[in-house]
Amino acid sequence: MRFRVAASLAAVAATVLALLAPASASATSAPGAVPKTVVLDGNRLALTRLLTKAGVPALRSELKTLTTAADGYLTQGPWSVMDKPQTAPSGDKHDYISEAPYWWPTQPLTASNPWGCPYVQKDGVRNPAIDTITDHAERGQLFNAVYDLTLAWYYTGKPAYAQRAALDLRTWFVDPATRMNPSLNYTQFIPCKVDGRGIGIIDFSQQFTDVLDAAAILDTGAPGWTSADRTGLTTWDSQFLTWMQTTKNGADEAAATNNHGSFFDMQEAALALATGQKSLAKTIVQTAETKRLDVQLAADGSQPLELARTTSYHYSNFNLLALTRLAQIGQHLGVDLWHYRTPSGGNLLKSVDFMVPAATGAAAWTYPELNFQAFSANDVIRAAADQGDLTAIRAVPELSAQPGGDIWLLRPAAEQLDPIGS
């Protein structure tokens, strides 16, 4: 069964790699070396790579799914914040901008009122007009492309995958002519109301940790990925982390009690770890026990702050995505967020179990949900199964198929599987 394969990979990885690696091999530059990832388990990835090259049947279909996606990205991009037709209020096109997804105009668009102001909020109902600003969509394409291309290179050794991932990263983060400024001052703005909001940081935090892991994998000797690229990206990461910690937008998002706060912590901890600030990263994860889990997880496993949304199933899974990934970061730091129990009796694994009946079709989801998609819980359930959670283990064979196919064994960390915006 899938969960047995997944659980065994992590358990034997270190031993197998120690036996196979030559004593003189570089831990940071030898092709195929163990990557110093921040969410994914580098030892597990390295062992999976060996098993993939050995042709283990359980991995063949997943590798095909991954390489098919990566092949498509070979001819897409590279993307840049300079592509958008708009300019940020700063006057600098290098600044990333995005519009709030759930805010709508109330008046016809005219020459004197080109935005149709004032705007009103419609929770869970996405305004398609936001797509005229290309930064948000291209950011998503970039993150997906870099992650898939990098993983495809790691498992196949095909140079073109790594070279394309390097070009994409260099264009968005490093090249002075095309790079994004390391800040998010103008995210999720509301026309005629506010230039930018801390809430917009989630544009990045929901997936930027994939980029951090991809860079760590490229660091194991990927063709086309240079020391200058790595230095440039690390500098960007450091500057972005400083921006998060020293601005009003950052403070506002850190203070959020729902999924926004969870994603902020996940991104902050991952950036700290990726930039060599291990002590800071550990403190962030430890603080999340009381700052996040105590506040968010009820004794019965529900997440009341997310159940209040009109898309409550999506947001319950969305918050668990952040928390399970934060728990994986904690495993790199010796912090066990998985088994922490709140004063009320809440627990991360219990909250994943709360999603299982609806995810498997055993029971209906009885809370508000405008667009129920059972498969959106698949990855958080697999993550809990990897931790030995019996309810999740039993649920894995009953999970519904997800669009695009499943590559859990190749990248065992939860991803946002449904397309609803944040």
Sequence and secondary structure as in RCSB ss.txt:
>XXXX:A:sequence
MRFRVAASLAAVAATVLALLAPASASATSAPGAVPKTVVLDGNRLALTRLLTKAGVPALRSELKTLTTAADGYLT
QGPWSVMDKPQTAPSGDKHDYISEAPYWWPTQPLTASNPWGCPYVQKDGVRNPAIDTITDHAERGQLFNAVYDLT
LAWYYTGKPAYAQRAALDLRTWFVDPATRMNPSLNYTQFIPCKVDGRGIGIIDFSQQFTDVLDAAAILDTGAPGW
TSADRTGLTTWDSQFLTWMQTTKNGADEAAATNNHGSFFDMQEAALALATGQKSLAKTIVQTAETKRLDVQLAAD
GSQPLELARTTSYHYSNFNLLALTRLAQIGQHLGVDLWHYRTPSGGNLLKSVDFMVPAATGAAAWTYPELNFQAF
SANDVIRAAADQGDLTAIRAVPELSAQPGGDIWLLRPAAEQLDPIGS
>XXXX:A:secstr
 HHHHHHHHHHHHHHHHHHHS TT  TTTSTT     SSS HHHHHHHHHHHHTT HHHHHHHHHHHHHHHHHTT
S    GGGSS   TTS TTS EEE TTEEE S   SSSTT SSEEE TT   GGGGGSHHHHHHHHHHHHHHHHH
HHHHHH  HHHHHHHHHHHIIIII TTT   S  TEEEEBTTTBS  GGGGHHHHTTHHHHHHHHHHHTTT TT 
 HHHHHHHHHHHHHHHHHHHHSHHHHHHHT  SHHHHHHHHHHHHHHHHTT HHHHHHHHHHHIIIIIHHH  TT
S  HHHHTSTBHHHHHHHHHHHHHHHHHHHHHHT   TT B TTS BHHHHHHHHHHHHHTSS   S BSS  GG
GGHHHHHHHHHTT HHHHHHGGG    TT   TTTS S    S    
